[in-house]
Amino acid sequence: MEETTAASAAARTAFVDISEGPRHSLEETTAASAAARTAFVDISEGPSHSLGIRGDGRVYSWGNSKSSNNLGQLGRGTSSPAKHPCPVDGFNDGLTAAKVFVSNSVQKDSGHSAIIDQFGRLWMSGCDRWQQLGLGSVNGGSAGYTWKGGKLWHEKFMLSESVTTEIRKNHQNKIDNTNNDAEAPSIRDVALGADHTLVLSSNKQDVFAFGKCGDGQCGFIGKPYVSAPRKSKLLSIANNIESSDSEISGSKNYIAAVCAIESCSITVNDDGKILRKVGKCTPPSNGISKSSSSVLTSLALSDGIAKCLKNARRHGLIN
C-alpha cells in the first residue's frame, strides 16, 4: 500500500529535465520508480542512479541498486539508496536547476552527480577521491585526499566555487589581452567520466577539467595524476577573442558539448561531430587479436558517445 501511494504521488509529478539509469535496469526498480518514469518529459540515462528536475526547478534523485548511493551520488545527506524519487540535500532551498548530469558511461557509474543552477553555477555530490567534485581543495595530490570525518565523498550537493573562479579568471585574462569587454561566461555543459569531470564554458571555446588525469583524460600537458579545476589546453580552442553566443552559434569550429566516457574525454561541434579526443579513447590493439574485454571496451565507448550526444540534443546544445 505504501509503494502504491508513493507510485501515485510520483506519477503526478512533472519533470522538465531528467538524468537517470539505463532503460533495461529501470524495469527492475520499484513500482514507484516505474510510475514516476511515465510522468517524465525529458530523460537521460546513467548506469545505476538518476537525477531529475521538477517543474518548480527542484531536484530529485533515485537509484536502481543497493550500491546506487554508496558514494553519496544521490546527494541526499545519506549513503542509503532510494529506489523512488526523493529530494536532494544542499541545493533545493531557494535555487532552481537548469540541467542535471550523471555518467555518460553505459556500464560503470561515475559515482558523482552534477547540477547547473539558474545562475550557470556548478553543484556536485558524490565521490571526491580524486577531486572530481571541483571543490578546489589544496590537500590533493597523487594519493588523493579525504574530507572531514575521513570520507572520500560528499553526500550533499555542494557549490563548486573553484570552477566558477577558474572560468572568470580565464575570461579576465582574455579581456586583459584583447580589450574586449564581453559578458563573463557561465557553464554550458558538463560531462562526468569515471574519476574526472569536464566543464564547457558558455563561450564555446574553453573546457575546464579536474579529477584523476593520469591517462591524459583532462587534456593537460604533462598528464598530472590528480588536478583541481583548470583550463584544459588540449581540449579547449586556441582563440583569445571572446565572442557572444549569437556570433558563434552557427559556427562549426566552436565546441558545442563535451563527453566523458570512463577515462576518455571528447569535444564535439554543433553537428555532433568529434573535434578532439584525449585519454584512453580506443581499446588496446598492439597487433593482438581482440579479446572479449577489448571488444566490450570499444562497444562501451561507442555507446557512451551516442548517449552523450543524445543528452546534448535534449539540452539543445547540438543539432
Secondary structure, DSSP 8 states (H G I E B T S, - for coil): -HHHHHHHHHHT--EEEEEB--HHHHTTS-HHHHHHHTTBSS--B-SSEEEEEETTS-EEEEESSTTTTTTSTT-SSSS---SS-EE-SSS-SS--EEEEE----SSS--SEEEEEETTS-EEEEEE-TTSTT----TT-STT----GGG-SEEEEEEE-HHHHHHHHHHHHHHHHHH--------EEEEEE-SSEEEEEETTSS-EEEEEE-TTSTT--TT--SEEEEEE-TTTS----S---HHHHTT-TTS--EEEEETTEEEEE-TTS-EEEEEES-S---TT----HHHHHHHHHHHHHHHHHHHHHHHTTS--
